[in-house]
Amino acid sequence: MASRYTLPINQEVHGSFVENAYRGTRGLDKVEALANELASDIFSVKHVTFAPLSGHIAALGALLSLCEKGDLVMALDSSSGGYDGYNSDYIPDMLGLRADTLPFAPEIWNIDVEKAVEKIVEQKPKLVVLGASFFPFPHPVREISEVCREVGAYLAYDGCHVFGLIAGGEFQSPLAEGADLLIGNTHKSFFGPQGGALMTNDSQIFDRIKKNLTWRTVDNIHWNRIAATAQALCEVKDHGKGYAGQVVGNSKALARALDDGGLRPLFRELGYTASHQIMLDPEELVASKGLDFNSMAIILERSNIIIDAVGRLGTNEITRLGMVEGDMERVAELIIGALDGEDVLEKVLKFRRNYNVCFC
Ligand SMILES: Cc1ncc(COP(=O)(O)O)c(C=O)c1O
């Protein structure tokens, strides 16, 4: 599958009707149909494509399909945890769109609904994109979708980070709450291969998305990836709910254990997080350990504990390995031990050996 193509064209070529530009495609077409059917069922949505090669390509296809040159797009600024791709220098600039930011309330790490509604009424964007890369709390989809409808704007939701949680019925259900389009990727909280996804209940939007796939944002789809995505979807269908609930339970438990151990996550008063992500407080980290995020990530990597260099910890991978709330105290202990200068590599390796069975 990794090197085969399929391209249904259903048209006459040199006098003969050609169903597909390639042969040997029956298996591929079946696998794609299976992935789409499973996803429609899991996400309760009519139209699905996993053709975009990544979340970024899905975002590009979304903006191409929902906007025309000169239109205004509003999304969160990257300094507020938004995805850089929607900021003015990137996709909007490539497509000749204007970009503006959604008002943000850092203390609750969320959209400032009142100010956002005001700004949307005033500026009348063509598209508003919710969703983020630093994404501990659900976005106000319902409230923003109402004002979008009022001014005739589309509402897209970039669920790349929380795709596996949405699939498992956790965090939020952006399409049911009023978003026109769900942009996703299949390799963050969704435990599949690297890839992108677009989902909508609106047939006109989906027609435009399909037009913007072949020869515009992708040519040949990576069918090995679609097969692996279908396999992941089969597992999500049977175990996605338990997995997603466990991911969130683990992040809350890990955040609490880190806090008890003196490594302060942000948003204690908000329950720390409702997603797979825990965000650390940079000032507390300097004060308690004398470290910035990058040096923390480097120290932990030496002990086989992988976090990013911008202060986020994620529990999706350890949950997939089978860890539960009761294990988070040990995880926190190992993290804090490493940051306090202890050599914890052997302890990490020993602990990790207990979790060779995946969640599903
Ligand atoms: C919110 C969001 N959207 C889109 C992307 C891009 O996804 P991909 O890496 O699959 O291209 C990212 C990447 O981290 C992201 O955080």
The ligand as a Gaussian input file, in Angstrom:
#p B3LYP/6-31G(d) Opt

LIG

0 1
 C       -3.727000      23.196000      16.412000
 C       -2.848000      22.618000      15.345000
 N       -3.298000      22.569000      14.089000
 C       -2.558000      22.047000      13.095000
 C       -1.296000      21.545000      13.338000
 C       -0.497000      20.958000      12.207000
 O       -0.611000      19.579000      12.219000
 P        0.448000      18.648000      11.464000
 O        1.662000      18.643000      12.303000
 O       -0.244000      17.338000      11.371000
 O        0.673000      19.267000      10.114000
 C       -0.774000      21.586000      14.630000
 C        0.577000      21.032000      14.897000
 O        1.062000      20.914000      15.945000
 C       -1.570000      22.142000      15.666000
 O       -1.121000      22.223000      16.929000

